[in-house]
Amino acid sequence: MTGRLDPRGVRFAATVTTVVLAVVLLTGSGVLAALQAVVFAIPVVAGMRWSPYGALYRTLLAPRLGAPREREEATPVRFSQAVGLVFAAVAAIGYLSGATVLGIVATAFALAAAFLNAAFGFCLGCEVYGLLGRVRAAR
């Protein structure tokens, strides 16, 4: 089931993710990177409805904002969460194993993608999902 998401919730989640990843980058915390990886993994495995940051948005903000003007497909966002999961997991492994440069690089890539979504509404993972779909269709 694909479903449709409130884009404001997606941006809220990206904003929280941006803050968490900035803290990871500043502190070098492999444990925090691993926790962010878990946050990414939950909606990848169970569906976007179970996203921890999405639940925060639905509980704290959505009731105060009213219905969204538009909705977006969940599948590209879920793919984006999977990409974030890979980068956060690599970051956690890097920091926790002493390969700090690997942790920094992986965190920086994930942070850049989250920031693009939070600040500009540009979901890099969603764009990659669309590009992959066009490549598959062209075959």
Secondary structure as UniProt FT lines:
FT   STRAND          4..5
FT   HELIX           7..27
FT   HELIX           30..46
FT   HELIX           48..50
FT   HELIX           52..56
FT   HELIX           57..61
FT   HELIX           62..65
FT   STRAND          72..73
FT   HELIX           74..97
FT   HELIX           100..120
FT   HELIX           124..138
//
